[in-house]
Amino acid sequence: MSRHIRDLLRWSLVIVWLGTAWVSWIERDGIGRDLLVQANIAEVWIAPAILAGIAVDLALGVLLLLRPRRWVYAAAMVMMLVMTAIATILQPSLWLHPLGPLLKNIPLAALLWALMKEPT
């Protein structure tokens, strides 16, 4: 894979993770909260769960931006899989959503896998 393609793929991941952190911050009392309420998560855990998700997204976005290494791609893969599993347990119908909030994780996993296999 050429350096330009690798950089393009990495920048797309940076945008996904930093964008998700930003949207999650401005919508912290919106869709994510509603999902946790619908899943009967205790009120005391909702804000910390949302803030933890924002922190992870922000950290991964910054690491992908500043320190693109195999371990960062692997960490992003693990967190994406964990978040996908949690979302699947809490709201399996998200797999059927027409905008694909969980389906998009399949090409993200492929992209992360490809970048993990590239020499650094």
GIRA-V951392 format. One record per residue. RES is the residue in three letters. PHI is phi as a letter, one per 30 degrees, with the letter a starting at -180 (999 if undefined). PSI is psi in whole degrees, -180 to 180 (* if undefined). OMEGA is omega in whole degrees, -180 to 180 (* if undefined). Layout:
# GIRA-V951392
res=RES phi=PHI psi=PSI omega=OMEGA
res=RES phi=PHI psi=PSI omega=OMEGA
This chain:
# GIRA-V951392
res=MET phi=999 psi=135 omega=-179
res=SER phi=d psi=159 omega=179
res=ARG phi=d psi=-38 omega=-179
res=HIS phi=d psi=-42 omega=178
res=ILE phi=d psi=-44 omega=178
res=ARG phi=e psi=-43 omega=178
res=ASP phi=d psi=-41 omega=178
res=LEU phi=d psi=-45 omega=179
res=LEU phi=d psi=-43 omega=179
res=ARG phi=d psi=-45 omega=179
res=TRP phi=d psi=-35 omega=177
res=SER phi=d psi=-37 omega=177
res=LEU phi=d psi=-40 omega=177
res=VAL phi=e psi=-46 omega=-180
res=ILE phi=d psi=-42 omega=179
res=VAL phi=d psi=-50 omega=-175
res=TRP phi=d psi=-45 omega=179
res=LEU phi=d psi=-37 omega=177
res=GLY phi=d psi=-41 omega=178
res=THR phi=d psi=-41 omega=177
res=ALA phi=d psi=-46 omega=-179
res=TRP phi=d psi=-49 omega=-180
res=VAL phi=d psi=-41 omega=179
res=SER phi=d psi=-35 omega=178
res=TRP phi=d psi=-49 omega=-177
res=ILE phi=d psi=-21 omega=180
res=GLU phi=c psi=23 omega=-174
res=ARG phi=d psi=-18 omega=175
res=ASP phi=c psi=19 omega=-175
res=GLY phi=c psi=-120 omega=-171
res=ILE phi=d psi=-46 omega=-180
res=GLY phi=d psi=-42 omega=178
res=ARG phi=d psi=-44 omega=179
res=ASP phi=e psi=-40 omega=178
res=LEU phi=d psi=-45 omega=-180
res=LEU phi=d psi=-38 omega=177
res=VAL phi=d psi=-46 omega=179
res=GLN phi=d psi=-28 omega=179
res=ALA phi=d psi=7 omega=178
res=ASN phi=i psi=34 omega=174
res=ILE phi=d psi=135 omega=-179
res=ALA phi=e psi=137 omega=-177
res=GLU phi=e psi=-37 omega=-177
res=VAL phi=d psi=-23 omega=-178
res=TRP phi=c psi=-12 omega=-173
res=ILE phi=d psi=-56 omega=-179
res=ALA phi=d psi=-46 omega=178
res=PRO phi=d psi=-37 omega=179
res=ALA phi=d psi=-44 omega=179
res=ILE phi=d psi=-46 omega=180
res=LEU phi=d psi=-37 omega=177
res=ALA phi=d psi=-43 omega=177
res=GLY phi=d psi=-42 omega=178
res=ILE phi=d psi=-45 omega=-179
res=ALA phi=d psi=-43 omega=180
res=VAL phi=d psi=-47 omega=179
res=ASP phi=e psi=-44 omega=180
res=LEU phi=d psi=-47 omega=-180
res=ALA phi=d psi=-45 omega=-180
res=LEU phi=d psi=-40 omega=178
res=GLY phi=d psi=-44 omega=180
res=VAL phi=d psi=-43 omega=179
res=LEU phi=d psi=-42 omega=178
res=LEU phi=d psi=-33 omega=179
res=LEU phi=d psi=-48 omega=-171
res=LEU phi=c psi=-29 omega=-174
res=ARG phi=b psi=60 omega=-178
res=PRO phi=d psi=98 omega=-180
res=ARG phi=b psi=165 omega=179
res=ARG phi=e psi=-43 omega=-177
res=TRP phi=d psi=-30 omega=178
res=VAL phi=d psi=-43 omega=177
res=TYR phi=d psi=-40 omega=179
res=ALA phi=d psi=-42 omega=178
res=ALA phi=d psi=-41 omega=178
res=ALA phi=d psi=-40 omega=179
res=MET phi=d psi=-47 omega=-179
res=VAL phi=d psi=-47 omega=-179
res=MET phi=d psi=-39 omega=178
res=MET phi=d psi=-42 omega=179
res=LEU phi=d psi=-41 omega=178
res=VAL phi=d psi=-48 omega=-180
res=MET phi=d psi=-36 omega=177
res=THR phi=d psi=-43 omega=179
res=ALA phi=d psi=-44 omega=179
res=ILE phi=d psi=-47 omega=180
res=ALA phi=d psi=-38 omega=179
res=THR phi=d psi=-41 omega=179
res=ILE phi=d psi=-45 omega=-176
res=LEU phi=d psi=-38 omega=-174
res=GLN phi=a psi=76 omega=-177
res=PRO phi=e psi=-22 omega=180
res=SER phi=d psi=-15 omega=177
res=LEU phi=d psi=-24 omega=176
res=TRP phi=d psi=-22 omega=-178
res=LEU phi=c psi=0 omega=-179
res=HIS phi=d psi=135 omega=-177
res=PRO phi=d psi=-22 omega=178
res=LEU phi=c psi=-2 omega=172
res=GLY phi=i psi=47 omega=-179
res=PRO phi=d psi=-27 omega=176
res=LEU phi=c psi=-33 omega=179
res=LEU phi=e psi=-32 omega=180
res=LYS phi=d psi=-19 omega=-179
res=ASN phi=d psi=-19 omega=178
res=ILE phi=d psi=-52 omega=176
res=PRO phi=d psi=-30 omega=175
res=LEU phi=d psi=-41 omega=178
res=ALA phi=d psi=-42 omega=179
res=ALA phi=d psi=-43 omega=179
res=LEU phi=d psi=-47 omega=179
res=LEU phi=d psi=-42 omega=180
res=TRP phi=d psi=-46 omega=180
res=ALA phi=d psi=-43 omega=179
res=LEU phi=d psi=-34 omega=178
res=MET phi=d psi=-31 omega=-176
res=LYS phi=d psi=-11 omega=-180
res=GLU phi=d psi=146 omega=174
res=PRO phi=d psi=143 omega=-179
res=THR phi=c psi=* omega=*
